[in-house]
Amino acid sequence: MNCCKAVFLLAVGFTLAFAATACAATCDQAIVDKMMAMYNLDTSSYKIEILSNRLISDALSADNIAIRPLTTKEPLGLFTVMVKVLEGGEIIESGQVRMKIRQFTDVLVLSDKIRNREKLSEDRLTIRRMDITSLHEKPLRSMEQIDGYRAKRNLSRGTILTSAAIEPIPDIEAGRELSIVYIDGLCRITASGVALQSGMAGDYVKVKNKGSGKIILARVVDGTAVAVDP
């Protein structure tokens, strides 16, 4: 008799545990569905994991719950909301629910390390779907975005490439020898110089005249010359 009673109690325990698990799963899914709809989150790009949920109501759907976020921040990372369960327009239960919201997207990832000021090339990058939830810089998503750019710092293999990690390759680098050109009407004077600053075409950089030793401000024309305005 005692053996039968023990078996019965064990079976009841399993049943209750299963029911509680099923209830939690149903509640969690309803909250996830509601969050996805509220914030218009794409299920292929966002994943929501419920961390804590003490609601006991069963057979919930997104239609009979109301969610109020406890923060105005973007729904990403750790996120807490107040959930109200409604029945016939009446609130029958409410409680806080903590969750973690992760975002995934296709981004450029380094397949090899790249050193500071090294030109970026497609053969050292790959496009991969990555978790960008904790990324504080804007990720780059296509190979076209690296054309004419170089690394702004040392980058390790497996790193997600971001806009803050790259910079345009300057037309003139500091230390490069170049021609200093002065044109005023029919008058054209050319001198040899050294760039003291890097710059793109149209930028004004400091240049040292090699003959006179004078430092002047000149406009970058291309990779070989700067112009002094009349």
N, C-alpha and C positions, 0 to 999 in steps of 0.2 A: 504493500500500500504506500509506504513511504517512498519507495522507488518510483511508483507511478506518479505520485504527487510531485516529486522532484523533476521528472520528465515533463510534466504538465507546466510547472512553473518556468522551466527552461524554455519551453516552446512559446509560452506567453511572453517571456522576456525578449526572445528573438522577434516575435511579431510586433511588439511595441517599438523595438529598436528599428525595425524595418519601416514601420509606419512613420516614426519620427524623421528618419532619413528621407523618406519619400516626401514628407511634408516640407522639410527644409529645402529639398531640391525644387519642389513646386514653387515655394515662396521666392527662392533665389532667382529662378528663371523669370518669374513675373516681374521682379524688380529690374532684372537685366533688360528685359524687353521694354519696360517703361523708360528706362534710362536711354536706351538706343533711340527710341522714338522721340523723347523729349529734346535730345541734343542732335538729332539727325545724324547719328553716328553710323558709318558704314560697317557692317558686320565683318567684311573682309579686311578691314583696316584696324578695327578696334576690338579688344577683348576685355571683358569685365569679369573680375573674380570677386565674389562676395567673401569678405573676411570675417565679419560678425553680423549675425542677424538673429534676434531673439523673438521675432514674431512667431506666433503659434497657429495663426489662421491657416487653413488648408484650402486647396482647390482655388488658389488665387489666379487672376489673370491681370494683364496690364490695364484692363478696363475698370477693375474695381479697387485700384490703389491710386493714391496721390503721393507725389514725391516733392519735397521741398529741400533744395540743397542748403547746407549750412555755411556755404562759402560762395563768393562771387567769382572765384577763380575758374580757369578753364577746366572742364572735366577730364583731368589727366592725372595719373599717379594716384596717390592716396586721396580718397574722396569720401565725405560723410554726408548722408542725407537723412531727413526725417520722413518716414514712410507712414501713411495713414491708410488703414484698410477700411473700405466703405461697403455698406450693405444697405440697399434701399435709400441711398443718400445719407445714411447715418454713419458716423465713425464708430466702429466697433473695437478697433485696436490701433495703436500707434507705437512707434519706437524708432530709435536711431539704427541705421545700417551703415557699416563701414565697408568700403570696397576698394579695389585697386583697378584702375583703368589703364590699359596699355595700348599704345599705338604702333602699328607696323606699316612699313612702306618700302618700296623698292628704292634703294639709294646706291651711290657709288662707294665702293669699299676697296681699300688698298690691298692688292694681292702681293705687294712687295713694299719694302720700306722706301721712303723718299726723303732725301735730305733737304735742308733749308735752301731755298733759292734754286732748287732743281726743277727743270721743266717737267710738267705733267704730261704723261702719255697714256694712251688707251691700253697698251699692252701691260701696264702695271696697275690697272684698275679693273674691277668687275662690278656688275650690277647685281645686288643681292637684296632679298627681303630681310629687313632688320627691325629690331625693337628700338624705336627712337623716343620712347617715353621720357627718358632722363637726359636727352640731348638738349643742350642749351644754345647751340648754334644751328643755323639753318642748313640742313643737309642738301647736297647736290644730287640730282636725280638722273642726269643724262650726260653722255660723253661730250656733247656740244658745249657744255658749260665750262670745260677745261681748256678749250681752244685758246691759245695765246696766254695761258696762265702758268704760274710756277708755284711751288710750295712756299708758304710764308714762315714755316717752322719745320723742324724735323717731324716726320710722320711715320708711325709704326705700321707694320703689316696688320691687317684686320681692322684698321681705323676707318670709321665712317668719314668721308670727305665732306667738309662743310665750307660755306662761303667765307668764313672767317679764317680758314686755314690756307687760303690761296690769295694771290695778288697778280695783277697784270704784269707780264714781262716788259720792263721799260725799254724804250727805244734806245736810250743812252744810259749806261751804267756809270756810277761814280768811278773815277780813275781812268776812264777811256779817253784816248787821244782823239781829237776831232778838229774840224775847221770852224773858225769863228768868222762869220761873214757879215760885213757891213755894206748896205746898199742905200744910197741916197741919190735918186735920179739916175744919172749916167755914171755916177761914182760907185765903184765896187772895190772894197778892200777885204783881203782875206789874210787871216793869221792862224797860226797853229795854237791849239789850246788843250787843256785837260779838264774834263768834267769833274766838278767837286760834289755834284749831286746827281742822283738818278732821276730820270723823267721820261714822260711820254711826249709824243709830238704835240706841240701847242703849249706844253708846260714851260715855265720860266725856271731856270736852274743857274746856280753859281758856277762860273767857268773861270779858270786861270789862264791868262795869256802867257804862253811859254816864253815869248820874246821879252815882254816888259815886266812880267811877274805880277801884273795888275789883275785883281779879281773883279769880274763884271757879272751882271745879270743878263742872261741871254735866253732867247726862245728856242726850244728844240724844234728843228726842222725835220730831221730823220735820224737814222742811226749813226750818221757820220758828220753832221753839221748843226751848228746853232747860229741864230741870227741876232744881231744887235739892232734894235730899233733906232731909226734916225731921230 
